Amino acid sequence: MPITRQDVGCWVVRGNAGSAASTSVPSEARPQEWCLARTYRKDLIEPDDLIVRYLGGQKTPGVVELGRVTHPVEPAPGVDKPVVRYAAVPLQQPVARQVLKDDPDLLGCELIRLGRAANPLHLTPIETLALAAYLAPEDLERAGWTQRLADLRQ
């Protein structure tokens, strides 16, 4: 069933652990980009939307970065796939997949239910707030999430 912008609290891009982020924790968000599938969802993404990066794999799958979309989705130069550009910070403490699976508000999210779905996935507003409960306030602030989360709570 298609989703609308009202269904989205934040976007999720996922990859393999081999594409892990830096282990340093910068004080400000840094530019990132991620390839997306050619689906209608790419047209729903707008600048300033919240976004998280999830890394899978056998060792420590989980949410490792959070940020905000910085540009409209478009192909990168020389690439025919759509790309989402965003500014993100690595989390001081990643949120493990098992934590997501153990949370009643996150257990049914696309990230858990749809093991092989193409990017982008999404978390609903309720799921986004549930995820935020596991994140350090400093990470939320560095990623520019604080005000948007307050808006989602209303």
Stockholm file with secondary structure:
# STOCKHOLM 1.0

chainA/1-154         MPITRQDVGCWVVRGNAGSAASTSVPSEARPQEWCLARTYRKDLIEPDDLIVRYLGGQKTPGVVELGRVTHPVEPAPGVDKPVVRYAAVPLQQPVARQVLKDDPDLLGCELIRLGRAANPLHLTPIETLALAAYLAPEDLERAGWTQRLADLRQ
#=GR chainA/1-154 SS CCCCGGGCSEEEEEEEGGGCCCSSCCSSCEEEEEECCSSGGGGTCCTTCEEEEEEESSSCCEEEEEEEECSCCEECTTCCSEEEEEEEEEEEEEEEHHHHHHSTTTTTSHHHHCTTCCSCEEECHHHHHHHHTTSCHHHHHHTTCHHHHHHHHC
#=GC SS_cons         CCCCGGGCSEEEEEEEGGGCCCSSCCSSCEEEEEECCSSGGGGTCCTTCEEEEEEESSSCCEEEEEEEECSCCEECTTCCSEEEEEEEEEEEEEEEHHHHHHSTTTTTSHHHHCTTCCSCEEECHHHHHHHHTTSCHHHHHHTTCHHHHHHHHC
//
